[in-house]
Amino acid sequence: MQEQDANIVRGAAVPTLAVGVLLAVIFGVRSGLDGVIGAGLGTVLVIIFFGLSWLVIGRASQSGPTAMMGAAFGTYIVKIVLLGILLATLRDTTAFDFQAFAWGVLVGTIVFMAFEVRAFLRQRILYVDPNVSPPV
């Protein structure tokens, strides 16, 4: 993973983790330990999903833009399918508060994506190489 990619992931993961802790406290008061576990699992799932996507896309980008777009699309499809499977299979679980889990996933996704965009926009990435002279 390139340094700028790692900065973007860190810039998004840290606020997501902070919001996840806040959700865990809120659902801990509401549902006890089950709420803490549910919100924590939902938040951690989001961070893992997005972190792995950045890792896969970063590796694929070394092979070119076509491979990168294929990897981005592929990781998106895998995440959506896995999330659907998890939500369907865990819907009736008694191991943790499913509503807290769902809120952890929803809020975690929104926060991660918002701070991902924020971190990306704050990067100082040149889109023109200043060391290359223009064609004559």
C-alpha positions in Angstrom: 0.0 0.0 0.0 1.4 3.4 -1.0 1.9 6.0 1.7 -0.9 8.3 0.5 -3.3 5.3 0.5 -2.3 4.5 4.0 -2.9 8.1 5.1 -6.4 8.0 3.6 -7.3 4.7 5.3 -5.9 6.0 8.6 -7.8 9.3 8.1 -11.0 7.4 7.8 -10.5 4.5 10.2 -9.7 6.6 13.2 -12.9 8.7 13.1 -14.9 5.5 12.3 -13.4 3.8 15.3 -14.3 6.8 17.5 -17.9 6.8 16.3 -18.0 3.1 16.9 -17.0 3.6 20.5 -19.7 6.2 20.8 -22.2 3.8 19.4 -21.0 1.1 21.7 -21.6 3.4 24.7 -25.1 4.4 23.4 -26.1 0.8 22.8 -24.4 -0.3 25.9 -26.7 1.9 27.9 -29.7 0.8 25.8 -29.0 -3.0 25.6 -26.1 -3.7 27.9 -23.2 -5.9 26.9 -25.1 -7.2 23.8 -25.4 -3.7 22.5 -21.7 -3.0 23.0 -20.8 -6.2 21.2 -23.2 -5.5 18.3 -22.0 -2.0 17.7 -18.4 -3.0 18.1 -18.7 -5.9 15.6 -20.5 -3.6 13.1 -17.9 -1.0 13.3 -15.0 -3.4 13.1 -16.6 -5.1 10.1 -16.8 -1.7 8.2 -13.1 -0.9 9.0 -12.0 -4.4 7.8 -14.1 -4.2 4.6 -12.9 -0.8 3.6 -9.3 -1.5 4.7 -9.1 -4.7 2.6 -10.6 -2.9 -0.4 -7.9 -0.3 -0.3 -5.3 -3.0 0.0 -6.6 -5.0 -2.9 -7.2 -1.9 -5.1 -3.7 -0.6 -4.2 -2.1 -3.8 -5.3 -4.2 -4.0 -8.5 -3.3 -0.4 -9.4 0.3 -1.4 -9.9 -0.9 -3.5 -12.9 -2.8 -0.6 -14.5 -6.1 1.2 -14.5 -8.1 -1.6 -16.0 -6.9 -4.0 -13.2 -7.6 -1.4 -10.6 -11.2 -0.8 -11.8 -11.8 -4.6 -12.0 -10.5 -4.9 -8.4 -12.6 -2.0 -7.2 -15.7 -3.5 -8.8 -14.9 -7.0 -7.5 -14.3 -5.9 -3.9 -17.5 -3.9 -4.0 -19.5 -6.9 -5.2 -17.8 -9.2 -2.6 -18.5 -6.7 0.2 -22.2 -6.3 -0.7 -22.7 -10.1 -1.0 -20.9 -10.8 2.3 -22.8 -8.0 4.1 -26.1 -9.4 2.7 -25.2 -12.9 3.9 -24.1 -11.6 7.3 -27.3 -9.6 7.8 -29.5 -12.5 6.7 -27.8 -15.1 8.8 -27.4 -13.0 11.9 -30.9 -11.4 11.8 -32.2 -13.7 14.6 -29.0 -14.0 16.6 -29.1 -13.8 20.4 -25.3 -13.5 20.7 -25.5 -9.7 20.4 -27.9 -6.9 19.7 -28.6 -7.1 16.0 -30.0 -3.6 15.8 -26.7 -2.2 17.3 -24.8 -4.3 14.8 -26.8 -2.8 11.9 -26.4 0.7 13.2 -22.7 0.1 13.6 -22.5 -1.0 9.9 -24.6 1.9 8.7 -23.1 4.7 10.7 -19.6 3.3 10.3 -20.0 3.2 6.5 -21.2 6.7 6.3 -18.4 8.0 8.6 -15.7 6.0 6.9 -16.7 7.2 3.4 -17.1 10.8 4.6 -13.6 10.9 6.2 -12.2 8.9 3.3 -13.3 11.7 1.0 -12.0 14.3 3.4 -8.6 12.7 3.7 -8.4 12.3 -0.1 -9.2 16.0 -0.6 -6.5 17.0 1.9 -3.8 15.1 0.0 -1.3 17.1 -1.9 -1.1 14.9 -5.0 0.1 16.5 -8.2 -2.0 15.7 -11.2 0.7 17.2 -13.5 4.3 16.1 -13.3 6.4 19.3 -12.9 9.6 17.5 -14.0 8.2 16.7 -17.5 8.5 19.4 -20.1 5.5 20.0 -22.3 5.6 18.6 -25.9 6.9 21.0 -28.5 
